[in-house]
Amino acid sequence: MRQNFSAYSFRLKKNKNYINILFVSILFFLLLLPIKNFSQSKNSKPFVVVLDAGHGGHDSGNRGNGYFEKKIALNIVLKIGKKLEKTPDIKVIYTRKKDVFVDLIQRANIANKADADLFISVHCDAFTSPKAFGAGTFVLGLHANERNFKIAQKENAVIFLEDDYEQNYDGFNPNDPESVISLILMQETYLDQSIEAASSIQKSFVSNLKRKDRTVKQAGFVVLKYTYMPSVLVETGFLTNSSEGSYLNSSKGQSNMSDAIAKAIINYKSQRESSMQNQISYSDSTKLNIKLKKQVSLLFKIQISASKKIS
């Protein structure tokens, strides 16, 4: 009888070990599922970039030194798109690919409909002094000074060329600084990512092209208000500066600018994916530690009763 009881106890302990091993194996499998699903979703949905060439059609943009902002912005955007389209897992969508006028709100609608991951609006700057130069990047926010307000005011004035602009933009007045306060609420969710993307572009201008660093700024741009994703407005340089205007109007200048922006977008995409992967890995590791601790505590609490009397 003692031998039978010992054999039974051994089998019970052995089976319990098998159950524990099986439980831990299933636990590891379940915890790895989110990483697998993330990888699958990343491969199934490309990184969508919406490129917006400022102005167009009857809206020429600024005409510093006789150049056409609308043409330069479009040429740069098409070159950016051509470079990005060669990159795996990136899908490019354009708000315009030719010289046509597109309402600001329609540009945002295109990006929202595409469920874009990033919105980039390309422009050329202008200033009363011909000495101003350098490329800058902007995200939506309260302008810190009069200069930022003037830049936003210039770009936002496009809405006066649109039909029913008062209804489309809820009575927004580009000439009223107080109107800008209402602009920042929607984009606040994506502010950090917008700044990250803008910083990547700004650093690319400085490191790859040795352009003057005008830093990342915030201003109230209507075209950024209605986009539900990280959004950046790029001022590629000043057409009112004779040297910079000539550079931006040249094929070489446009290729250089588009190359720098494309590299920055690819870099931003890599940073975001790395950040998301780290967050998932950290979350899964934390969950695993908690569940394993619970499992270990449960193992210590299991008790097998025995009796001298065996039926």
C-alpha positions as CSV (number, residue, x, y, z in Angstrom):
1,M,0.0,0.0,0.0
2,R,2.9,2.4,0.8
3,Q,4.5,1.6,-2.6
4,N,1.2,2.4,-4.4
5,F,0.7,5.6,-2.5
6,S,4.3,6.7,-3.3
7,A,3.8,5.9,-7.0
8,Y,0.6,7.9,-7.0
9,S,2.2,10.9,-5.4
10,F,5.1,10.8,-7.9
11,R,2.7,10.7,-10.8
12,L,0.7,13.5,-9.3
13,K,3.8,15.7,-8.8
14,K,5.0,14.8,-12.4
15,N,1.6,15.7,-13.9
16,K,1.5,19.0,-11.9
17,N,4.9,19.9,-13.3
18,Y,3.6,19.2,-16.8
19,I,0.6,21.4,-16.2
20,N,2.8,24.2,-14.9
21,I,5.1,24.0,-17.9
22,L,2.1,24.0,-20.2
23,F,0.6,27.0,-18.4
24,V,3.8,29.0,-18.7
25,S,4.2,28.1,-22.4
26,I,0.6,29.3,-23.1
27,L,1.3,32.5,-21.2
28,F,4.4,33.3,-23.2
29,F,2.5,32.6,-26.4
30,L,-0.4,34.9,-25.5
31,L,2.0,37.7,-24.4
32,L,3.8,37.5,-27.7
33,L,0.6,37.9,-29.7
34,P,0.5,41.7,-29.5
35,I,4.0,42.0,-30.9
36,K,3.1,39.6,-33.7
37,N,-0.1,41.5,-34.4
38,F,1.8,44.8,-34.4
39,S,4.2,43.4,-37.0
40,Q,1.4,42.2,-39.1
41,S,-0.6,45.4,-38.9
42,K,2.6,47.4,-39.6
43,N,3.1,45.4,-42.8
44,S,-0.5,45.5,-43.8
45,K,-0.9,49.2,-43.4
46,P,1.8,51.4,-45.0
47,F,3.0,54.6,-43.5
48,V,0.8,57.2,-45.3
49,V,2.3,60.6,-46.0
50,V,0.1,63.4,-47.5
51,L,2.2,66.0,-49.3
52,D,0.5,69.4,-49.8
53,A,2.0,71.9,-52.3
54,G,0.9,75.3,-51.1
55,H,-1.3,77.6,-53.2
56,G,-2.1,76.7,-56.9
57,G,-4.3,77.8,-59.7
58,H,-5.5,81.4,-59.4
59,D,-3.6,81.6,-56.0
60,S,0.0,82.2,-57.0
61,G,1.3,82.5,-53.5
62,N,4.0,85.1,-52.9
63,R,5.8,86.6,-55.9
64,G,9.1,87.6,-54.4
65,N,11.5,88.7,-57.1
66,G,9.0,87.7,-59.7
67,Y,9.0,84.0,-58.8
68,F,5.9,81.9,-58.3
69,E,5.6,80.2,-54.9
70,K,2.9,77.8,-56.2
71,K,5.2,76.4,-58.9
72,I,8.2,76.0,-56.7
73,A,6.2,74.4,-53.9
74,L,4.6,71.9,-56.4
75,N,8.0,71.0,-57.9
76,I,9.5,70.3,-54.5
77,V,6.5,68.3,-53.4
78,L,6.6,66.1,-56.6
79,K,10.3,65.4,-56.1
80,I,9.7,64.5,-52.4
81,G,6.9,62.1,-53.4
82,K,9.1,60.5,-56.1
83,K,11.8,59.8,-53.5
84,L,9.4,58.5,-50.9
85,E,7.6,56.2,-53.4
86,K,10.8,54.3,-53.7
87,T,10.8,53.6,-50.0
88,P,9.1,50.3,-48.8
89,D,6.0,50.7,-46.6
90,I,5.4,54.3,-47.5
91,K,2.3,55.4,-49.4
92,V,2.3,59.0,-50.8
93,I,-0.9,61.0,-51.4
94,Y,-0.9,64.5,-52.9
95,T,-3.4,67.2,-52.3
96,R,-2.5,68.4,-55.8
97,K,-0.2,67.2,-58.6
98,K,-0.8,70.1,-61.0
99,D,-1.4,73.8,-61.1
100,V,-5.0,73.8,-59.6
101,F,-6.6,75.6,-56.7
102,V,-7.6,73.5,-53.7
103,D,-9.5,74.8,-50.7
104,L,-7.5,74.6,-47.4
105,I,-10.2,72.5,-45.7
106,Q,-10.2,70.1,-48.7
107,R,-6.5,69.6,-48.3
108,A,-7.1,68.5,-44.7
109,N,-10.1,66.3,-45.8
110,I,-7.8,64.5,-48.2
111,A,-5.4,63.7,-45.4
112,N,-8.1,62.6,-43.0
113,K,-9.9,60.4,-45.5
114,A,-6.5,58.7,-46.2
115,D,-6.0,58.1,-42.5
116,A,-2.6,59.6,-42.9
117,D,0.3,59.2,-40.5
118,L,1.9,62.5,-41.5
119,F,0.8,65.7,-43.3
120,I,3.5,68.0,-44.8
121,S,2.5,71.4,-46.4
122,V,5.3,73.0,-48.4
123,H,5.6,76.8,-49.0
124,C,8.0,79.6,-49.7
125,D,8.4,82.5,-47.4
126,A,8.5,86.3,-48.0
127,F,9.4,89.3,-45.9
128,T,9.6,93.0,-46.2
129,S,13.4,92.9,-45.8
130,P,15.3,91.2,-48.7
131,K,18.0,90.2,-46.2
132,A,15.8,87.5,-44.5
133,F,16.8,84.0,-45.4
134,G,16.7,80.4,-44.3
135,A,14.3,77.5,-44.1
136,G,11.8,77.1,-41.3
137,T,9.3,74.6,-40.0
138,F,6.0,75.3,-38.2
139,V,3.5,73.4,-36.2
140,L,0.1,74.6,-35.1
141,G,0.0,76.7,-32.0
142,L,-0.1,80.2,-30.5
143,H,2.4,82.4,-32.3
144,A,5.1,83.6,-30.0
145,N,5.6,86.9,-31.7
146,E,4.3,89.3,-34.4
147,R,6.5,87.7,-37.1
148,N,4.9,84.3,-36.7
149,F,1.5,85.8,-36.8
150,K,2.3,87.6,-40.0
151,I,3.5,84.3,-41.6
152,A,0.3,82.6,-40.6
153,Q,-1.8,85.6,-41.7
154,K,-0.2,85.5,-45.2
155,E,-0.9,81.8,-45.6
156,N,-4.4,81.9,-44.1
157,A,-5.5,84.8,-46.4
158,V,-6.0,82.1,-49.0
159,I,-9.4,81.4,-47.6
160,F,-10.7,84.7,-48.9
161,L,-10.4,83.1,-52.4
162,E,-12.7,80.3,-51.5
163,D,-16.5,80.1,-51.8
164,D,-18.4,80.0,-48.5
165,Y,-15.2,80.4,-46.5
166,E,-17.2,81.9,-43.6
167,Q,-19.2,78.7,-43.2
168,N,-16.3,76.3,-43.9
169,Y,-14.0,77.9,-41.2
170,D,-16.6,78.8,-38.6
171,G,-16.2,82.6,-39.0
172,F,-12.4,82.4,-38.7
173,N,-10.7,85.8,-39.5
174,P,-7.0,85.5,-40.5
175,N,-6.5,89.2,-39.6
176,D,-7.7,88.7,-36.0
177,P,-5.0,87.3,-33.6
178,E,-7.7,86.2,-31.1
179,S,-9.2,83.9,-33.8
180,V,-6.1,81.8,-33.7
181,I,-6.8,80.6,-30.1
182,S,-9.6,78.3,-31.4
183,L,-7.2,76.7,-34.0
184,I,-5.0,74.9,-31.6
185,L,-7.5,72.7,-29.8
186,M,-7.9,69.9,-32.4
187,Q,-4.2,69.5,-33.1
188,E,-3.1,69.5,-29.5
189,T,-3.4,65.7,-29.4
190,Y,-0.7,65.4,-32.0
191,L,1.5,68.4,-30.9
192,D,4.4,66.3,-29.6
193,Q,4.6,64.2,-32.8
194,S,4.2,67.2,-35.0
195,I,7.2,68.9,-33.2
196,E,9.1,65.6,-33.6
197,A,8.5,65.6,-37.4
198,A,9.2,69.3,-37.7
199,S,12.5,68.9,-35.8
200,S,13.5,66.1,-38.0
201,I,13.0,68.3,-41.1
202,Q,14.7,71.3,-39.5
203,K,17.8,69.2,-38.5
204,S,17.9,67.8,-42.1
205,F,18.0,71.3,-43.5
206,V,20.9,72.2,-41.3
207,S,23.0,69.0,-41.4
208,N,22.4,68.1,-45.1
209,L,22.2,71.5,-46.7
210,K,23.9,73.8,-44.2
211,R,20.9,76.1,-44.2
212,K,20.3,78.7,-41.5
213,D,18.5,77.1,-38.6
214,R,15.3,79.1,-38.1
215,T,14.2,76.4,-35.6
216,V,10.7,74.9,-35.1
217,K,8.0,77.5,-34.4
218,Q,4.3,77.5,-33.6
219,A,1.8,79.6,-35.5
220,G,-1.9,79.5,-36.3
221,F,-2.1,77.9,-39.8
222,V,-5.6,77.0,-40.9
223,V,-4.4,74.2,-43.2
224,L,-3.1,72.4,-40.1
225,K,-6.1,72.9,-37.9
226,Y,-8.4,70.3,-39.5
227,T,-5.9,67.5,-39.9
228,Y,-6.2,64.7,-37.5
229,M,-2.6,63.5,-37.5
230,P,0.9,65.0,-36.9
231,S,1.2,68.0,-39.3
232,V,4.0,70.3,-40.3
233,L,4.1,73.4,-42.5
234,V,7.5,74.0,-44.2
235,E,8.7,77.3,-45.4
236,T,11.6,76.3,-47.7
237,G,13.1,79.8,-47.9
238,F,12.6,83.4,-48.8
239,L,11.7,84.3,-52.4
240,T,12.2,87.9,-51.4
241,N,15.9,87.2,-50.9
242,S,17.4,87.4,-54.4
243,S,20.0,84.7,-53.7
244,E,17.7,82.3,-51.9
245,G,14.9,83.0,-54.4
246,S,17.1,82.0,-57.3
247,Y,18.2,78.9,-55.5
248,L,14.7,77.7,-54.8
249,N,13.6,78.5,-58.3
250,S,16.4,76.3,-59.7
251,S,16.3,72.6,-60.4
252,K,19.3,72.0,-58.1
253,G,17.7,73.9,-55.2
254,Q,14.4,72.1,-55.5
255,S,16.2,68.7,-55.7
256,N,18.3,69.5,-52.6
257,M,15.2,70.7,-50.6
258,S,13.1,67.7,-51.6
259,D,16.0,65.3,-50.7
260,A,16.4,66.8,-47.3
261,I,12.7,66.7,-46.5
262,A,12.3,63.1,-47.8
263,K,15.2,62.0,-45.6
264,A,13.6,63.7,-42.6
265,I,10.3,62.0,-43.2
266,I,11.9,58.6,-43.5
267,N,13.9,59.3,-40.3
268,Y,10.7,60.4,-38.5
269,K,8.9,57.2,-39.6
270,S,11.8,55.1,-38.2
271,Q,11.7,56.9,-34.9
272,R,8.0,56.5,-34.5
273,E,8.1,52.8,-35.3
274,S,11.0,52.2,-33.0
275,S,9.2,54.1,-30.2
276,M,6.0,52.1,-30.7
277,Q,7.9,48.8,-30.7
278,N,9.7,49.8,-27.5
279,Q,6.4,50.7,-25.8
280,I,4.9,47.3,-26.8
281,S,8.0,45.4,-25.7
282,Y,8.0,47.3,-22.3
283,S,4.3,46.7,-21.8
284,D,4.5,43.0,-22.6
285,S,7.6,42.6,-20.3
286,T,5.8,44.2,-17.5
287,K,2.7,42.1,-18.0
288,L,4.8,39.0,-18.1
289,N,6.6,39.7,-14.9
290,I,3.3,40.4,-13.1
291,K,1.7,37.2,-14.4
292,L,4.8,35.0,-13.6
293,K,4.9,36.4,-10.1
294,K,1.2,35.5,-9.7
295,Q,1.9,32.1,-11.1
296,V,4.8,31.5,-8.7
297,S,2.7,32.6,-5.8
298,L,0.0,30.2,-6.8
299,L,2.5,27.3,-7.0
300,F,3.5,27.9,-3.4
301,K,-0.1,27.9,-2.3
302,I,-1.0,24.5,-3.9
303,Q,-1.4,21.8,-1.2
304,I,-1.9,18.1,-1.7
305,S,-3.7,16.3,1.2
306,A,-2.8,12.8,2.2
307,S,-4.4,10.3,4.4
308,K,-3.2,7.1,6.0
309,K,-6.4,5.5,4.9
310,I,-6.5,4.6,1.2
311,S,-9.6,3.1,-0.2
